[in-house]
Amino acid sequence: MSNDTLTRGGSVRPKEHRENRKKNRGRKVEDNQAMAIAKFIRVPPRKARLVMDEVRGQYVFDALAFLSYIPNRAAGYISKVLSSAVANAANNHNLDPRNLKLIEARVDEGPRMKRVQPRAQGRAYAILKRTSHITVIVEEVEPKPRKPKKVVATGTRAAAARAARTETVAASQPVEASEVEETVTPVSEVENTSPVSETVNVETASDKAVETTTETAVEDTTDEIGAPIVGETTSEDTAVIKAEEKV
């Protein structure tokens, strides 16, 4: 048998199959996805999972911004792995980095490094230094929706206060002469309108009635010679008045 063939399980396969076994496996993710793995990270899995749970399901740029403010050593490693996945998606698979979303993020436990702490009487306490394998998968999805602008309802207190403030400012501002002239209604238009003429007639009639009533009241309060009558007249007053008439 030549060196170009390989026998396994009774079947003959070319040697290239073994040499190119990684290429023959194909991609482990979909065409619109990209993956990155970091192994043997010197961070306990429990502590790394606390951070990973906070960014799972977010858009990559939001996740990176969030990780930059986390005071945890695991956040730095997760941020590096996520940046590597974004670079793989953009450079190797021609995906848009702005539309990538972290759909899968897991932390697996790696090998434990065993150490001991010497104790009293020749004893030793075991120390386990745990490691982690961090795997992230990003996927190209629809662009991130933008938040709609807030519309303030007209019936709220804020809107009412804003409207009152606007009216106050408008009232405090001086009015120009040109604006006043524009708002004055011509006299001809006022005369031609029927409601105004009716109002004028009503006012004139009321004035005449008031004058008639006043004149009547004045005539009733004077006597025969035109002197005002004050109170009731007695018999002596009547005699004096008759004497004056005779003279």
FIMARKOL-912879 format. One record per atom (N, C-alpha, C): residue number from 1; atom name; x, y, z; residue in three letters. Coordinates in steps of 0.2 Angstrom, whole numbers. Layout:
BEGIN
[NUM,CA,[X,Y,Z],ala],
...
! end
This chain:
BEGIN
[1,N,[4,-6,0],met],
[1,CA,[0,0,0],met],
[1,C,[4,6,0],met],
[2,N,[3,11,-4],ser],
[2,CA,[7,17,-5],ser],
[2,C,[6,22,1],ser],
[3,N,[10,27,2],asn],
[3,CA,[9,32,7],asn],
[3,C,[4,37,6],asn],
[4,N,[1,37,-1],asp],
[4,CA,[-4,41,-2],asp],
[4,C,[-11,39,0],asp],
[5,N,[-12,33,3],thr],
[5,CA,[-18,31,5],thr],
[5,C,[-17,29,13],thr],
[6,N,[-23,29,16],leu],
[6,CA,[-23,27,23],leu],
[6,C,[-29,22,24],leu],
[7,N,[-27,17,28],thr],
[7,CA,[-32,12,29],thr],
[7,C,[-35,12,36],thr],
[8,N,[-41,13,36],arg],
[8,CA,[-45,13,43],arg],
[8,C,[-51,10,43],arg],
[9,N,[-52,5,47],gly],
[9,CA,[-58,1,47],gly],
[9,C,[-60,-3,41],gly],
[10,N,[-55,-5,37],gly],
[10,CA,[-56,-9,31],gly],
[10,C,[-57,-4,25],gly],
[11,N,[-58,2,26],ser],
[11,CA,[-59,7,20],ser],
[11,C,[-52,10,19],ser],
[12,N,[-52,12,12],val],
[12,CA,[-46,16,10],val],
[12,C,[-48,23,9],val],
[13,N,[-44,28,12],arg],
[13,CA,[-45,35,11],arg],
[13,C,[-39,38,9],arg],
[14,N,[-39,43,5],pro],
[14,CA,[-33,47,3],pro],
[14,C,[-30,50,9],pro],
[15,N,[-23,51,9],lys],
[15,CA,[-20,54,14],lys],
[15,C,[-22,62,15],lys],
[16,N,[-24,65,10],glu],
[16,CA,[-26,72,10],glu],
[16,C,[-32,73,15],glu],
[17,N,[-36,68,16],his],
[17,CA,[-41,69,20],his],
[17,C,[-39,70,27],his],
[18,N,[-34,66,29],arg],
[18,CA,[-31,68,36],arg],
[18,C,[-28,74,37],arg],
[19,N,[-24,76,32],glu],
[19,CA,[-21,82,32],glu],
[19,C,[-25,89,32],glu],
[20,N,[-31,88,28],asn],
[20,CA,[-36,93,28],asn],
[20,C,[-42,92,32],asn],
[21,N,[-41,88,37],arg],
[21,CA,[-47,87,41],arg],
[21,C,[-51,93,44],arg],
[22,N,[-47,98,46],lys],
[22,CA,[-50,104,48],lys],
[22,C,[-54,108,43],lys],
[23,N,[-51,108,37],lys],
[23,CA,[-55,111,32],lys],
[23,C,[-61,107,30],lys],
[24,N,[-61,100,30],asn],
[24,CA,[-67,96,29],asn],
[24,C,[-72,97,34],asn],
[25,N,[-71,99,40],arg],
[25,CA,[-76,99,45],arg],
[25,C,[-81,105,43],arg],
[26,N,[-79,110,40],gly],
[26,CA,[-83,115,38],gly],
[26,C,[-84,120,44],gly],
[27,N,[-88,125,43],arg],
[27,CA,[-90,129,49],arg],
[27,C,[-94,127,54],arg],
[28,N,[-93,128,60],lys],
[28,CA,[-97,126,66],lys],
[28,C,[-103,130,67],lys],
[29,N,[-103,136,64],val],
[29,CA,[-109,141,65],val],
[29,C,[-112,142,58],val],
[30,N,[-117,146,58],glu],
[30,CA,[-121,148,52],glu],
[30,C,[-117,153,48],glu],
[31,N,[-119,154,42],asp],
[31,CA,[-116,159,37],asp],
[31,C,[-116,166,40],asp],
[32,N,[-121,167,44],asn],
[32,CA,[-122,174,46],asn],
[32,C,[-119,175,53],asn],
[33,N,[-115,170,55],gln],
[33,CA,[-112,170,62],gln],
[33,C,[-105,170,62],gln],
[34,N,[-102,172,68],ala],
[34,CA,[-95,171,69],ala],
[34,C,[-93,169,76],ala],
[35,N,[-88,166,77],met],
[35,CA,[-86,163,84],met],
[35,C,[-79,165,86],met],
[36,N,[-78,165,92],ala],
[36,CA,[-71,166,95],ala],
[36,C,[-71,162,102],ala],
[37,N,[-65,159,103],ile],
[37,CA,[-64,155,109],ile],
[37,C,[-58,157,112],ile],
[38,N,[-58,158,119],ala],
[38,CA,[-52,159,123],ala],
[38,C,[-51,154,128],ala],
[39,N,[-46,150,128],lys],
[39,CA,[-45,145,132],lys],
[39,C,[-40,146,138],lys],
[40,N,[-41,142,143],phe],
[40,CA,[-36,142,149],phe],
[40,C,[-35,149,152],phe],
[41,N,[-41,153,153],ile],
[41,CA,[-41,159,156],ile],
[41,C,[-40,159,163],ile],
[42,N,[-36,162,166],arg],
[42,CA,[-35,161,173],arg],
[42,C,[-40,165,177],arg],
[43,N,[-46,164,176],val],
[43,CA,[-52,167,180],val],
[43,C,[-57,161,182],val],
[44,N,[-59,161,188],pro],
[44,CA,[-64,155,190],pro],
[44,C,[-70,156,186],pro],
[45,N,[-73,150,184],pro],
[45,CA,[-79,151,179],pro],
[45,C,[-85,154,183],pro],
[46,N,[-86,153,189],arg],
[46,CA,[-91,156,193],arg],
[46,C,[-91,164,192],arg],
[47,N,[-85,167,193],lys],
[47,CA,[-84,174,193],lys],
[47,C,[-85,177,185],lys],
[48,N,[-83,173,181],ala],
[48,CA,[-84,175,174],ala],
[48,C,[-91,174,171],ala],
[49,N,[-95,170,174],arg],
[49,CA,[-102,169,172],arg],
[49,C,[-106,175,175],arg],
[50,N,[-104,178,180],leu],
[50,CA,[-108,183,183],leu],
[50,C,[-108,189,178],leu],
[51,N,[-102,190,175],val],
[51,CA,[-101,195,170],val],
[51,C,[-105,194,163],val],
[52,N,[-104,187,161],met],
[52,CA,[-106,185,155],met],
[52,C,[-114,185,155],met],
[53,N,[-117,184,160],asp],
[53,CA,[-125,184,161],asp],
[53,C,[-127,191,159],asp],
[54,N,[-123,196,161],glu],
[54,CA,[-126,203,160],glu],
[54,C,[-126,206,153],glu],
[55,N,[-121,203,148],val],
[55,CA,[-120,205,142],val],
[55,C,[-123,200,136],val],
[56,N,[-126,195,139],arg],
[56,CA,[-128,190,134],arg],
[56,C,[-135,192,131],arg],
[57,N,[-135,192,124],gly],
[57,CA,[-141,195,121],gly],
[57,C,[-141,202,119],gly],
[58,N,[-136,205,120],gln],
[58,CA,[-135,212,118],gln],
[58,C,[-132,213,111],gln],
[59,N,[-132,219,109],tyr],
[59,CA,[-128,221,103],tyr],
[59,C,[-121,222,105],tyr],
[60,N,[-116,220,100],val],
[60,CA,[-109,220,102],val],
[60,C,[-107,226,105],val],
[61,N,[-108,232,102],phe],
[61,CA,[-106,238,104],phe],
[61,C,[-109,240,111],phe],
[62,N,[-115,238,112],asp],
[62,CA,[-118,240,119],asp],
[62,C,[-114,235,124],asp],
[63,N,[-113,229,122],ala],
[63,CA,[-109,225,127],ala],
[63,C,[-102,227,128],ala],
[64,N,[-99,229,123],leu],
[64,CA,[-92,232,124],leu],
[64,C,[-92,238,129],leu],
[65,N,[-97,242,127],ala],
[65,CA,[-97,248,132],ala],
[65,C,[-99,247,139],ala],
[66,N,[-103,242,140],phe],
[66,CA,[-104,239,147],phe],
[66,C,[-98,236,150],phe],
[67,N,[-95,232,146],leu],
[67,CA,[-89,229,149],leu],
[67,C,[-83,234,151],leu],
[68,N,[-83,239,148],ser],
[68,CA,[-78,244,149],ser],
[68,C,[-78,247,156],ser],
[69,N,[-84,247,159],tyr],
[69,CA,[-85,250,165],tyr],
[69,C,[-86,245,171],tyr],
[70,N,[-85,238,170],ile],
[70,CA,[-86,233,175],ile],
[70,C,[-79,232,178],ile],
[71,N,[-78,233,185],pro],
[71,CA,[-72,233,188],pro],
[71,C,[-71,225,190],pro],
[72,N,[-70,221,185],asn],
[72,CA,[-69,214,186],asn],
[72,C,[-64,212,181],asn],
[73,N,[-60,207,184],arg],
[73,CA,[-54,205,179],arg],
[73,C,[-57,201,174],arg],
[74,N,[-63,197,175],ala],
[74,CA,[-66,193,170],ala],
[74,C,[-68,198,164],ala],
[75,N,[-71,204,165],ala],
[75,CA,[-73,208,160],ala],
[75,C,[-68,210,155],ala],
[76,N,[-62,210,157],gly],
[76,CA,[-57,212,152],gly],
[76,C,[-56,206,147],gly],
[77,N,[-56,200,150],tyr],
[77,CA,[-55,194,145],tyr],
[77,C,[-61,193,141],tyr],
[78,N,[-67,194,143],ile],
[78,CA,[-73,193,139],ile],
[78,C,[-73,199,134],ile],
[79,N,[-71,205,135],ser],
[79,CA,[-71,210,130],ser],
[79,C,[-66,208,125],ser],
[80,N,[-60,205,126],lys],
[80,CA,[-56,204,121],lys],
[80,C,[-58,198,117],lys],
[81,N,[-62,193,120],val],
[81,CA,[-65,188,115],val],
[81,C,[-70,190,111],val],
[82,N,[-74,195,114],leu],
[82,CA,[-80,198,110],leu],
[82,C,[-77,202,104],leu],
[83,N,[-72,206,105],ser],
[83,CA,[-68,210,100],ser],
[83,C,[-66,205,95],ser],
[84,N,[-63,200,97],ser],
[84,CA,[-60,195,92],ser],
[84,C,[-66,192,87],ser],
[85,N,[-72,191,90],ala],
[85,CA,[-77,188,86],ala],
[85,C,[-80,193,81],ala],
[86,N,[-80,199,83],val],
[86,CA,[-82,205,79],val],
[86,C,[-77,205,73],val],
[87,N,[-71,205,75],ala],
[87,CA,[-66,205,69],ala],
[87,C,[-66,199,64],ala],
[88,N,[-68,193,67],asn],
[88,CA,[-68,188,63],asn],
[88,C,[-75,188,58],asn],
[89,N,[-80,191,61],ala],
[89,CA,[-86,192,57],ala],
[89,C,[-85,197,51],ala],
[90,N,[-81,203,53],ala],
[90,CA,[-80,208,48],ala],
[90,C,[-75,206,43],ala],
[91,N,[-69,203,45],asn],
[91,CA,[-64,201,40],asn],
[91,C,[-65,195,36],asn],
[92,N,[-67,190,40],asn],
[92,CA,[-67,183,37],asn],
[92,C,[-74,182,34],asn],
[93,N,[-79,185,36],his],
[93,CA,[-86,183,34],his],
[93,C,[-90,189,31],his],
[94,N,[-87,194,30],asn],
[94,CA,[-90,200,27],asn],
[94,C,[-97,202,30],asn],
[95,N,[-97,202,37],leu],
[95,CA,[-103,204,41],leu],
[95,C,[-102,211,43],leu],
[96,N,[-108,214,44],asp],
[96,CA,[-108,221,46],asp],
[96,C,[-107,221,54],asp],
[97,N,[-102,224,56],pro],
[97,CA,[-101,224,63],pro],
[97,C,[-106,228,67],pro],
[98,N,[-110,233,64],arg],
[98,CA,[-115,237,68],arg],
[98,C,[-121,233,69],arg],
[99,N,[-122,228,65],asn],
[99,CA,[-128,224,66],asn],
[99,C,[-127,217,70],asn],
[100,N,[-121,216,73],leu],
[100,CA,[-120,210,76],leu],
[100,C,[-123,210,83],leu],
[101,N,[-125,204,85],lys],
[101,CA,[-128,203,91],lys],
[101,C,[-125,197,95],lys],
[102,N,[-124,197,101],leu],
[102,CA,[-121,192,105],leu],
[102,C,[-127,187,107],leu],
[103,N,[-127,181,103],ile],
[103,CA,[-133,177,104],ile],
[103,C,[-131,171,108],ile],
[104,N,[-124,169,109],glu],
[104,CA,[-122,164,113],glu],
[104,C,[-116,166,116],glu],
[105,N,[-116,165,123],ala],
[105,CA,[-110,166,127],ala],
[105,C,[-110,162,133],ala],
[106,N,[-105,158,133],arg],
[106,CA,[-104,153,138],arg],
[106,C,[-97,153,141],arg],
[107,N,[-97,150,147],val],
[107,CA,[-90,150,151],val],
[107,C,[-90,142,153],val],
[108,N,[-85,139,151],asp],
[108,CA,[-84,132,153],asp],
[108,C,[-78,131,157],asp],
[109,N,[-78,126,162],glu],
[109,CA,[-72,126,166],glu],
[109,C,[-67,122,163],glu],
[110,N,[-61,125,164],gly],
[110,CA,[-55,122,161],gly],
[110,C,[-51,117,167],gly],
[111,N,[-45,115,165],pro],
[111,CA,[-41,111,170],pro],
[111,C,[-40,115,177],pro],
[112,N,[-39,112,182],arg],
[112,CA,[-38,115,189],arg],
[112,C,[-31,114,190],arg],
[113,N,[-27,119,192],met],
[113,CA,[-20,119,195],met],
[113,C,[-21,118,202],met],
[114,N,[-17,112,204],lys],
[114,CA,[-18,111,211],lys],
[114,C,[-12,113,215],lys],
[115,N,[-13,117,220],arg],
[115,CA,[-7,119,225],arg],
[115,C,[-9,118,232],arg],
[116,N,[-4,119,236],val],
[116,CA,[-5,117,243],val],
[116,C,[-3,123,247],val],
[117,N,[-6,123,253],gln],
[117,CA,[-4,128,258],gln],
[117,C,[-2,125,264],gln],
[118,N,[4,126,266],pro],
[118,CA,[7,122,272],pro],
[118,C,[3,125,278],pro],
[119,N,[2,120,283],arg],
[119,CA,[-2,121,289],arg],
[119,C,[2,118,295],arg],
[120,N,[-1,119,301],ala],
[120,CA,[3,116,307],ala],
[120,C,[3,109,307],ala],
[121,N,[8,106,310],gln],
[121,CA,[9,99,312],gln],
[121,C,[10,95,305],gln],
[122,N,[13,98,300],gly],
[122,CA,[14,95,294],gly],
[122,C,[9,94,289],gly],
[123,N,[3,97,291],arg],
[123,CA,[-3,96,286],arg],
[123,C,[-2,101,280],arg],
[124,N,[-6,100,275],ala],
[124,CA,[-6,104,269],ala],
[124,C,[-14,105,267],ala],
[125,N,[-16,111,266],tyr],
[125,CA,[-22,113,263],tyr],
[125,C,[-22,113,256],tyr],
[126,N,[-27,110,252],ala],
[126,CA,[-27,110,245],ala],
[126,C,[-29,117,243],ala],
[127,N,[-26,120,237],ile],
[127,CA,[-28,126,234],ile],
[127,C,[-29,124,227],ile],
[128,N,[-35,126,224],leu],
[128,CA,[-37,124,217],leu],
[128,C,[-38,131,213],leu],
[129,N,[-33,132,208],lys],
[129,CA,[-33,137,204],lys],
[129,C,[-37,136,198],lys],
[130,N,[-43,138,197],arg],
[130,CA,[-47,136,192],arg],
[130,C,[-46,140,186],arg],
[131,N,[-47,137,180],thr],
[131,CA,[-47,141,173],thr],
[131,C,[-53,140,170],thr],
[132,N,[-54,144,165],ser],
[132,CA,[-60,145,161],ser],
[132,C,[-59,145,153],ser],
[133,N,[-64,142,150],his],
[133,CA,[-64,142,142],his],
[133,C,[-70,147,140],his],
[134,N,[-69,152,137],ile],
[134,CA,[-74,157,136],ile],
[134,C,[-75,157,128],ile],
[135,N,[-82,156,127],thr],
[135,CA,[-84,155,120],thr],
[135,C,[-90,160,118],thr],
[136,N,[-89,164,113],val],
[136,CA,[-94,168,111],val],
[136,C,[-96,167,104],val],
[137,N,[-102,168,102],ile],
[137,CA,[-105,168,95],ile],
[137,C,[-109,174,94],ile],
[138,N,[-107,178,88],val],
[138,CA,[-111,183,86],val],
[138,C,[-115,182,80],val],
[139,N,[-120,185,79],glu],
[139,CA,[-124,184,73],glu],
[139,C,[-127,191,70],glu],
[140,N,[-127,191,64],glu],
[140,CA,[-129,197,60],glu],
[140,C,[-137,197,60],glu],
[141,N,[-140,203,63],val],
[141,CA,[-147,203,64],val],
[141,C,[-149,210,61],val],
[142,N,[-155,212,62],glu],
[142,CA,[-158,218,59],glu],
[142,C,[-155,224,63],glu],
[143,N,[-154,230,60],pro],
[143,CA,[-151,235,64],pro],
[143,C,[-155,237,70],pro],
[144,N,[-151,239,75],lys],
[144,CA,[-154,241,81],lys],
[144,C,[-159,246,81],lys],
[145,N,[-165,245,83],pro],
[145,CA,[-171,250,82],pro],
[145,C,[-169,256,87],pro],
[146,N,[-171,262,84],arg],
[146,CA,[-170,268,88],arg],
[146,C,[-176,270,92],arg],
[147,N,[-174,273,98],lys],
[147,CA,[-180,274,102],lys],
[147,C,[-184,280,100],lys],
[148,N,[-190,280,100],pro],
[148,CA,[-194,285,97],pro],
[148,C,[-194,291,102],pro],
[149,N,[-195,297,99],lys],
[149,CA,[-194,303,103],lys],
[149,C,[-201,304,108],lys],
[150,N,[-199,306,114],lys],
[150,CA,[-205,307,118],lys],
[150,C,[-210,312,116],lys],
[151,N,[-216,311,116],val],
[151,CA,[-221,316,115],val],
[151,C,[-225,318,121],val],
[152,N,[-224,324,123],val],
[152,CA,[-227,326,129],val],
[152,C,[-235,327,128],val],
[153,N,[-239,324,132],ala],
[153,CA,[-246,325,131],ala],
[153,C,[-248,332,133],ala],
[154,N,[-254,334,130],thr],
[154,CA,[-256,341,131],thr],
[154,C,[-259,342,138],thr],
[155,N,[-261,337,141],gly],
[155,CA,[-265,338,147],gly],
[155,C,[-261,337,153],gly],
[156,N,[-254,336,152],thr],
[156,CA,[-250,335,158],thr],
[156,C,[-249,342,162],thr],
[157,N,[-246,341,168],arg],
[157,CA,[-244,347,172],arg],
[157,C,[-239,351,168],arg],
[158,N,[-234,347,166],ala],
[158,CA,[-228,351,163],ala],
[158,C,[-230,355,157],ala],
[159,N,[-235,352,153],ala],
[159,CA,[-237,356,147],ala],
[159,C,[-241,362,149],ala],
[160,N,[-245,362,154],ala],
[160,CA,[-249,367,156],ala],
[160,C,[-244,373,159],ala],
[161,N,[-239,371,163],ala],
[161,CA,[-234,375,166],ala],
[161,C,[-230,379,160],ala],
[162,N,[-228,375,155],arg],
[162,CA,[-225,378,149],arg],
[162,C,[-229,383,145],arg],
[163,N,[-235,381,145],ala],
[163,CA,[-240,386,141],ala],
[163,C,[-241,392,145],ala],
[164,N,[-241,392,152],ala],
[164,CA,[-242,398,156],ala],
[164,C,[-236,402,156],ala],
[165,N,[-230,399,156],arg],
[165,CA,[-224,402,155],arg],
[165,C,[-223,406,149],arg],
[166,N,[-225,403,143],thr],
[166,CA,[-225,406,137],thr],
[166,C,[-230,412,136],thr],
[167,N,[-236,412,139],glu],
[167,CA,[-240,417,139],glu],
[167,C,[-237,423,143],glu],
[168,N,[-234,421,149],thr],
[168,CA,[-231,427,153],thr],
[168,C,[-226,430,150],thr],
[169,N,[-222,427,146],val],
[169,CA,[-216,430,142],val],
[169,C,[-219,434,137],val],
[170,N,[-224,432,133],ala],
[170,CA,[-227,436,128],ala],
[170,C,[-230,442,131],ala],
[171,N,[-233,442,136],ala],
[171,CA,[-237,448,139],ala],
[171,C,[-232,453,142],ala],
[172,N,[-226,450,144],ser],
[172,CA,[-221,455,146],ser],
[172,C,[-217,459,141],ser],
[173,N,[-217,456,135],gln],
[173,CA,[-214,459,129],gln],
[173,C,[-218,465,127],gln],
[174,N,[-214,471,125],pro],
[174,CA,[-218,477,123],pro],
[174,C,[-221,476,116],pro],
[175,N,[-226,479,114],val],
[175,CA,[-230,478,108],val],
[175,C,[-228,484,103],val],
[176,N,[-225,483,97],glu],
[176,CA,[-223,488,93],glu],
[176,C,[-229,491,90],glu],
[177,N,[-228,498,88],ala],
[177,CA,[-234,502,85],ala],
[177,C,[-237,499,79],ala],
[178,N,[-232,496,74],ser],
[178,CA,[-235,493,68],ser],
[178,C,[-239,487,70],ser],
[179,N,[-238,483,75],glu],
[179,CA,[-242,478,76],glu],
[179,C,[-249,480,79],glu],
[180,N,[-249,486,83],val],
[180,CA,[-255,489,85],val],
[180,C,[-260,491,79],val],
[181,N,[-256,495,74],glu],
[181,CA,[-260,497,69],glu],
[181,C,[-263,492,65],glu],
[182,N,[-260,486,64],glu],
[182,CA,[-262,480,60],glu],
[182,C,[-269,477,64],glu],
[183,N,[-269,478,70],thr],
[183,CA,[-274,474,74],thr],
[183,C,[-281,479,74],thr],
[184,N,[-280,486,73],val],
[184,CA,[-286,490,73],val],
[184,C,[-291,489,67],val],
[185,N,[-297,488,69],thr],
[185,CA,[-302,487,63],thr],
[185,C,[-304,494,61],thr],
[186,N,[-305,494,54],pro],
[186,CA,[-307,501,51],pro],
[186,C,[-314,502,53],pro],
[187,N,[-316,509,53],val],
[187,CA,[-322,511,56],val],
[187,C,[-328,509,51],val],
[188,N,[-326,509,44],ser],
[188,CA,[-331,507,39],ser],
[188,C,[-334,500,40],ser],
[189,N,[-329,496,42],glu],
[189,CA,[-331,489,43],glu],
[189,C,[-335,489,49],glu],
[190,N,[-334,493,54],val],
[190,CA,[-338,492,60],val],
[190,C,[-345,495,59],val],
[191,N,[-346,500,55],glu],
[191,CA,[-353,503,53],glu],
[191,C,[-357,498,49],glu],
[192,N,[-353,494,45],asn],
[192,CA,[-357,490,40],asn],
[192,C,[-359,483,44],asn],
[193,N,[-356,482,49],thr],
[193,CA,[-358,476,53],thr],
[193,C,[-365,477,56],thr],
[194,N,[-370,472,56],ser],
[194,CA,[-376,473,59],ser],
[194,C,[-376,472,66],ser],
[195,N,[-372,468,69],pro],
[195,CA,[-372,467,76],pro],
[195,C,[-370,473,80],pro],
[196,N,[-365,477,77],val],
[196,CA,[-363,483,81],val],
[196,C,[-368,488,80],val],
[197,N,[-372,489,75],ser],
[197,CA,[-377,494,74],ser],
[197,C,[-382,493,79],ser],
[198,N,[-384,487,80],glu],
[198,CA,[-390,485,84],glu],
[198,C,[-388,487,91],glu],
[199,N,[-381,486,93],thr],
[199,CA,[-379,487,100],thr],
[199,C,[-379,495,101],thr],
[200,N,[-378,499,96],val],
[200,CA,[-378,506,97],val],
[200,C,[-385,508,98],val],
[201,N,[-390,505,94],asn],
[201,CA,[-397,507,95],asn],
[201,C,[-399,506,102],asn],
[202,N,[-397,500,104],val],
[202,CA,[-400,498,111],val],
[202,C,[-397,503,116],val],
[203,N,[-391,505,115],glu],
[203,CA,[-388,509,120],glu],
[203,C,[-391,516,120],glu],
[204,N,[-393,519,114],thr],
[204,CA,[-396,525,113],thr],
[204,C,[-403,525,116],thr],
[205,N,[-407,520,115],ala],
[205,CA,[-413,519,118],ala],
[205,C,[-413,519,125],ala],
[206,N,[-408,516,128],ser],
[206,CA,[-407,515,135],ser],
[206,C,[-405,522,138],ser],
[207,N,[-401,526,134],asp],
[207,CA,[-399,533,137],asp],
[207,C,[-405,537,137],asp],
[208,N,[-410,537,132],lys],
[208,CA,[-416,541,132],lys],
[208,C,[-420,539,137],lys],
[209,N,[-421,533,139],ala],
[209,CA,[-425,531,144],ala],
[209,C,[-423,534,151],ala],
[210,N,[-416,534,152],val],
[210,CA,[-413,536,158],val],
[210,C,[-415,544,159],val],
[211,N,[-414,548,153],glu],
[211,CA,[-415,555,153],glu],
[211,C,[-422,556,155],glu],
[212,N,[-427,553,152],thr],
[212,CA,[-434,554,153],thr],
[212,C,[-436,553,160],thr],
[213,N,[-433,547,163],thr],
[213,CA,[-434,546,170],thr],
[213,C,[-432,551,174],thr],
[214,N,[-426,554,173],thr],
[214,CA,[-423,559,177],thr],
[214,C,[-427,565,177],thr],
[215,N,[-429,567,171],glu],
[215,CA,[-433,573,170],glu],
[215,C,[-440,573,174],glu],
[216,N,[-443,567,174],thr],
[216,CA,[-449,566,177],thr],
[216,C,[-448,566,185],thr],
[217,N,[-442,564,187],ala],
[217,CA,[-441,564,194],ala],
[217,C,[-440,571,196],ala],
[218,N,[-436,575,192],val],
[218,CA,[-435,582,194],val],
[218,C,[-442,586,195],val],
[219,N,[-446,585,190],glu],
[219,CA,[-453,588,190],glu],
[219,C,[-457,587,196],glu],
[220,N,[-457,581,198],asp],
[220,CA,[-461,578,204],asp],
[220,C,[-458,581,210],asp],
[221,N,[-452,583,210],thr],
[221,CA,[-449,585,217],thr],
[221,C,[-449,593,218],thr],
[222,N,[-453,597,213],thr],
[222,CA,[-453,604,214],thr],
[222,C,[-461,606,215],thr],
[223,N,[-461,612,218],asp],
[223,CA,[-468,614,220],asp],
[223,C,[-471,619,214],asp],
[224,N,[-476,623,215],glu],
[224,CA,[-479,627,210],glu],
[224,C,[-475,632,208],glu],
[225,N,[-470,635,213],ile],
[225,CA,[-466,641,211],ile],
[225,C,[-459,639,209],ile],
[226,N,[-458,632,209],gly],
[226,CA,[-452,629,206],gly],
[226,C,[-447,628,212],gly],
[227,N,[-449,629,218],ala],
[227,CA,[-444,627,224],ala],
[227,C,[-445,620,225],ala],
[228,N,[-439,617,227],pro],
[228,CA,[-439,610,229],pro],
[228,C,[-443,609,235],pro],
[229,N,[-447,603,235],ile],
[229,CA,[-451,601,241],ile],
[229,C,[-447,597,246],ile],
[230,N,[-446,599,252],val],
[230,CA,[-442,595,257],val],
[230,C,[-447,593,262],val],
[231,N,[-448,587,263],gly],
[231,CA,[-452,584,268],gly],
[231,C,[-460,586,267],gly],
[232,N,[-464,586,272],glu],
[232,CA,[-471,587,272],glu],
[232,C,[-472,595,274],glu],
[233,N,[-477,598,271],thr],
[233,CA,[-478,605,273],thr],
[233,C,[-483,606,278],thr],
[234,N,[-482,610,283],thr],
[234,CA,[-487,611,288],thr],
[234,C,[-492,617,287],thr],
[235,N,[-497,618,291],ser],
[235,CA,[-502,623,290],ser],
[235,C,[-498,630,290],ser],
[236,N,[-493,631,295],glu],
[236,CA,[-490,638,295],glu],
[236,C,[-486,639,288],glu],
[237,N,[-483,634,286],asp],
[237,CA,[-480,635,279],asp],
[237,C,[-485,637,274],asp],
[238,N,[-491,634,274],thr],
[238,CA,[-496,635,269],thr],
[238,C,[-498,642,269],thr],
[239,N,[-499,645,275],ala],
[239,CA,[-501,652,276],ala],
[239,C,[-496,657,274],ala],
[240,N,[-490,655,275],val],
[240,CA,[-484,660,273],val],
[240,C,[-484,660,265],val],
[241,N,[-485,654,262],ile],
[241,CA,[-485,654,255],ile],
[241,C,[-491,658,252],ile],
[242,N,[-497,657,255],lys],
[242,CA,[-502,661,252],lys],
[242,C,[-501,669,253],lys],
[243,N,[-498,671,258],ala],
[243,CA,[-497,678,259],ala],
[243,C,[-492,681,254],ala],
[244,N,[-487,677,253],glu],
[244,CA,[-482,679,248],glu],
[244,C,[-486,679,241],glu],
[245,N,[-490,675,239],glu],
[245,CA,[-494,675,233],glu],
[245,C,[-498,681,232],glu],
[246,N,[-501,683,237],lys],
[246,CA,[-505,689,237],lys],
[246,C,[-501,696,236],lys],
[247,N,[-495,696,239],val],
[247,CA,[-491,702,238],val],
[247,C,[-489,702,231],val],
! end
